[in-house]
């Protein structure tokens, strides 16, 4: 199978050019989302990433003044309000976030020179570089960025990088204040996402060089003792965009498309993978946002034109749809979803698809 090509997006606005959006057909459900005030962004801006470590610790990242040079933005939630945080000089646009606690959060940013990674130590964000020769993995041919850093309370942080000299993806673990390479059971030609539930439950989706088969779509799983390679039915022009492990017998995954295939929600029951089609037009562009609901179900988002039902919930074998607060008939792009650990609350980030409205952070609780 062909290796996913990398597409660099130097400005946020490029991520939205030429997109065709159509309404979702899922059934409506009672509104339970609320808009949470955020500090204003300068010029054209958007909040694209969100991660939560608990009810009083979450981070959101984006960009402001996107029509000019663009400046990265980092926001922190303290249980009462969102506040700006200072990033080190030279930091580029943060494209992924992970959080393990009030004093442990990580960000990955785009920058041709210098360190591509950040760490929050409870006081300030500081740079923590990848190993020499390793750059952030940007595996998607679509104008978006995936979950390439992940962490969990009491567990390690993992990330994915790419060694351009060796021409292979590498797995990285945050140890003693720095990122170090870790071996995987098979070489990774490319890697699209990593997910950490605990030190004994880590998932990586990759195109792996499996002996006898060559480059093959697969998932790698660490159980605290050893890695295993888990195959799943692959499809042309698709890839695993995000993984959310819930337990040893419940793992969600978002299968995205590089073309016009309808995205799918996949589920692992500890023995095999099953999938269900996400009720959305295959001709719309959908950011691969995924979160478990804390009660055996999952949330995804869809992009629409004149329909406000942008949140889709899958539970008990059926789909329902919900809208955000106070925007009847307004289409939106939901960029990211994150469940607050230990709760059923969901954070989301997005903006109206007309680009004329203000970016927002919403919460469902």
C-alpha positions in Angstrom: 0.0 0.0 0.0 1.3 3.4 -0.8 2.9 5.5 2.0 0.9 8.5 2.9 2.4 11.7 1.5 3.1 14.6 3.8 1.4 17.9 3.1 2.7 20.9 5.0 0.2 23.7 5.7 2.0 27.0 6.5 -1.1 29.0 7.5 -4.3 28.0 9.1 -6.4 29.5 6.2 -4.9 26.9 3.8 -6.6 24.2 5.8 -10.0 25.4 4.6 -9.5 26.2 0.9 -11.7 24.4 -1.6 -13.7 22.3 0.9 -17.1 21.1 0.0 -19.4 20.7 3.0 -22.8 19.1 3.2 -25.3 18.6 6.0 -25.5 15.6 8.1 -28.5 13.3 8.0 -28.3 12.1 11.6 -31.3 12.6 13.9 -31.3 15.5 16.3 -31.0 15.2 20.1 -31.6 17.7 23.0 -29.0 20.4 23.2 -26.6 20.0 26.0 -23.6 22.0 24.8 -22.6 25.4 26.2 -20.2 28.0 24.9 -17.4 28.8 27.3 -15.9 32.3 27.1 -12.3 32.5 25.9 -9.9 35.4 25.6 -10.4 37.2 22.2 -8.0 36.3 19.4 -6.5 39.0 17.2 -7.6 39.1 13.6 -8.7 35.9 11.9 -8.1 33.1 14.3 -9.1 29.6 15.3 -8.6 27.2 18.1 -7.7 23.8 16.6 -6.5 21.5 19.4 -7.7 20.6 22.9 -6.6 18.2 25.6 -7.9 17.7 29.1 -6.1 16.2 32.2 -9.1 16.7 34.5 -11.9 19.1 35.5 -9.4 21.8 36.5 -6.7 21.3 33.9 -7.1 21.6 30.1 -5.3 23.2 27.3 -6.3 24.6 23.9 -4.1 25.7 21.0 -4.6 27.6 17.8 -3.5 30.5 15.7 -4.5 34.2 15.4 -3.8 36.8 12.7 -4.0 34.0 10.3 -4.4 36.3 7.3 -0.9 37.9 7.9 2.0 36.1 9.5 0.0 34.2 12.0 0.8 33.8 15.7 0.4 30.6 17.8 -2.0 30.8 20.8 -2.0 28.7 23.9 -5.0 28.8 26.3 -5.2 27.0 29.7 -8.3 26.1 31.7 -8.1 26.3 35.5 -11.5 25.1 36.4 -13.1 28.5 36.2 -11.9 30.2 33.0 -9.6 30.1 30.0 -6.5 32.2 30.1 -3.6 32.8 27.7 -0.2 31.3 28.4 3.1 32.5 27.0 5.0 30.2 24.6 8.7 30.3 24.0 9.9 32.7 21.3 10.1 31.0 17.9 7.3 28.6 18.6 5.3 27.7 15.5 1.7 26.7 15.2 0.8 24.0 17.7 -0.8 21.2 15.9 -1.3 18.7 18.7 -1.7 18.6 22.4 -1.6 16.0 25.2 -2.1 16.4 28.9 -1.5 14.1 31.9 -2.0 16.5 34.8 -1.8 20.2 36.0 2.0 20.0 35.8 2.3 17.8 32.7 1.3 18.8 29.2 2.9 18.5 25.8 2.5 20.3 22.5 3.9 19.6 19.0 4.4 22.6 16.7 5.4 23.3 13.1 8.8 24.9 12.7 11.5 24.3 10.1 14.3 25.2 12.6 14.7 24.4 16.2 12.7 22.1 18.5 9.3 20.9 17.4 8.1 20.0 20.9 7.0 21.7 24.1 6.5 20.6 27.7 4.4 22.3 30.4 6.0 21.8 33.8 3.3 23.6 35.9 5.1 26.9 35.6 6.0 27.5 32.0 6.2 26.0 28.6 9.7 25.0 27.5 11.2 23.4 24.4 12.1 19.7 24.5 13.6 18.7 21.2 13.2 15.4 19.4 16.3 13.3 18.9 18.7 14.5 16.2 17.4 13.9 12.7 13.8 13.3 13.8 10.9 15.7 12.8 7.2 15.6 13.7 5.3 13.0 11.8 2.7 14.6 9.5 1.3 11.5 7.8 -2.0 12.8 6.4 -2.3 14.0 2.8 -5.2 16.1 4.0 -4.9 19.6 5.3 -5.1 18.7 9.0 -2.9 17.3 11.7 -3.6 14.2 13.7 -2.9 12.9 17.2 0.9 12.5 17.1 1.4 13.0 20.9 -0.6 11.4 23.7 -0.4 11.0 27.4 -2.4 9.8 30.4 -2.4 10.5 34.1 0.1 8.3 35.8 1.4 7.1 32.4 4.1 8.2 30.0 3.8 10.5 27.1 4.5 9.1 23.6 4.9 10.8 20.3 5.6 9.9 16.6 8.3 11.3 14.5 9.9 10.7 11.1 13.6 10.0 10.5 14.1 11.3 6.9 17.6 9.8 6.6 16.4 6.3 7.6 13.1 6.9 5.8 11.0 5.5 8.5 8.7 6.6 11.3 9.9 6.3 14.9 8.1 6.0 18.2 9.3 8.4 20.9 8.8 8.3 24.7 9.2 11.2 27.1 11.7 10.1 29.7 13.7 12.2 32.2 12.7 15.5 30.5 13.5 14.5 26.9 12.2 12.5 24.0 13.9 9.2 23.3 13.5 6.6 20.6 11.8 3.3 21.4 11.8 0.1 19.4 8.6 -1.3 17.8 8.0 -5.0 16.9 8.2 -4.2 13.2 9.6 -1.2 11.3 7.1 1.6 10.6 7.2 3.1 7.1 4.8 5.8 8.3 2.8 6.3 11.4 -0.5 8.2 11.7 -1.5 8.4 15.3 -0.6 7.3 18.9 -2.8 6.8 21.9 -1.9 6.3 25.5 -4.4 5.1 28.1 -1.8 4.0 30.7 1.8 2.7 30.9 0.3 -0.7 30.0 -2.0 0.3 27.2 -0.4 2.1 24.2 -1.6 2.1 20.6 0.1 3.2 17.4 -1.5 3.1 13.9 1.0 2.7 11.1 2.0 1.4 7.7 4.3 -1.3 9.0 6.9 -3.3 7.1 5.6 -6.8 8.1 8.0 -9.7 7.2 6.6 -11.6 4.2 3.9 -9.0 3.5 5.8 -5.7 3.0 4.2 -2.4 3.8 0.8 -3.2 5.5 -1.7 -1.1 7.4 -1.7 -2.3 11.1 -1.8 -1.3 14.7 0.8 -1.8 17.3 -0.2 -2.4 20.9 2.0 -2.3 24.0 0.5 -4.2 27.1 3.2 -3.2 29.5 5.3 -6.3 28.8 5.5 -6.6 25.0 4.4 -5.2 21.7 1.9 -7.1 19.5 1.0 -6.4 15.8 -2.7 -6.3 15.2 -4.0 -6.5 11.7 -7.4 -5.1 10.5 -9.2 -5.0 7.2 -7.6 -2.1 5.3 -9.3 -0.1 2.6 -7.8 1.9 -0.3 -7.5 5.7 0.3 -8.1 5.4 4.0 -6.0 5.5 7.2 -6.5 5.5 10.9 -6.6 9.1 12.0 -7.2 8.8 15.7 -7.4 6.0 18.4 -9.1 6.3 21.8 -8.5 3.3 24.1 -11.1 2.9 26.8 -10.3 -0.5 28.3 -8.7 -3.9 27.4 -11.9 -4.8 25.6 -13.0 -1.4 24.2 -10.9 0.7 21.8 -12.4 3.3 19.3 -10.7 4.4 16.1 -11.5 6.9 13.4 -10.9 5.7 9.8 -10.5 8.8 7.6 -10.4 9.0 3.9 -7.8 10.5 1.5 -10.4 10.7 -1.2 -14.2 10.6 -1.0 -14.8 7.5 1.0 -17.2 7.9 3.9 -15.3 8.0 7.2 -15.9 5.1 9.6 -16.0 4.6 13.3 -14.1 1.4 14.3 -14.3 -0.6 17.5 -12.0 -3.2 19.0 -13.6 -5.6 21.5 -10.3 -7.2 22.6 -10.4 -9.8 19.8 -11.4 -8.2 16.5 -12.3 -4.9 14.9 -15.8 -3.9 13.6 -16.7 -0.7 11.9 -19.8 1.4 11.3 -20.2 4.2 8.7 -20.3 7.7 10.1 -23.6 9.2 8.8 -22.0 12.0 6.8 -21.6 12.9 3.2 -18.4 11.5 1.7 -18.0 14.7 -0.3 -17.7 16.9 2.8 -14.4 17.5 4.5 -14.4 16.2 8.1 -11.8 16.8 10.7 -11.1 13.4 12.3 -12.3 14.4 15.8 -13.0 11.5 18.2 -13.7 11.1 21.9 -15.2 8.3 24.0 -18.3 9.4 26.0 -17.3 7.8 29.3 -20.2 5.3 29.0 -19.4 2.7 26.3 -20.1 5.1 23.4 -18.2 7.6 21.3 -18.4 11.2 19.9 -17.3 12.3 16.4 -18.0 15.5 14.5 -19.1 16.4 11.0 -18.8 19.5 8.8 -22.0 21.0 7.4 -23.3 23.8 5.2 -26.7 24.9 6.6 -27.2 22.3 9.4 -26.1 23.0 13.0 -26.1 19.3 14.0 -22.3 19.0 14.0 -21.8 16.5 16.9 -22.6 12.9 16.3 -23.0 10.4 19.1 -22.7 6.6 18.7 -24.2 4.5 21.5 -26.0 1.1 21.6 -25.6 0.6 17.9 -27.3 3.9 16.8 -26.4 7.4 15.9 -27.9 10.7 17.3 -26.9 14.3 16.5 -26.6 17.4 18.6 -25.9 21.1 18.0 -23.9 23.6 19.9 -25.4 26.4 22.0 -27.3 29.2 20.3 -26.5 28.7 16.6 -29.7 27.4 14.9 -29.1 26.7 11.2 -25.4 27.8 11.5 -22.9 25.4 9.9 -19.7 24.9 11.8 -16.3 23.1 11.6 -15.5 21.2 14.8 -11.7 20.8 14.9 -11.1 18.7 18.0 -12.9 16.8 20.8 -11.6 15.7 24.2 -13.3 14.0 27.1 -12.4 15.2 30.6 -10.9 12.1 32.4 -13.1 10.7 35.2 -16.2 12.5 33.8 -18.6 12.4 30.9 -17.8 16.0 30.0 -16.6 16.7 26.5 -14.6 19.8 25.3 -14.7 20.8 21.7 -13.1 23.5 19.5 -14.3 25.0 16.3 -15.6 28.0 14.3 -18.5 28.8 11.9 -17.8 27.4 8.4 -18.4 30.8 6.9 -15.2 32.1 8.5 -17.1 35.2 9.4 -17.8 34.2 13.0 -15.6 33.9 16.1 -13.8 30.7 17.0 -15.3 29.0 20.0 -14.7 26.4 22.7 -17.7 24.4 23.8 -18.4 22.0 26.6 -21.0 19.3 27.0 -21.8 18.3 30.6 
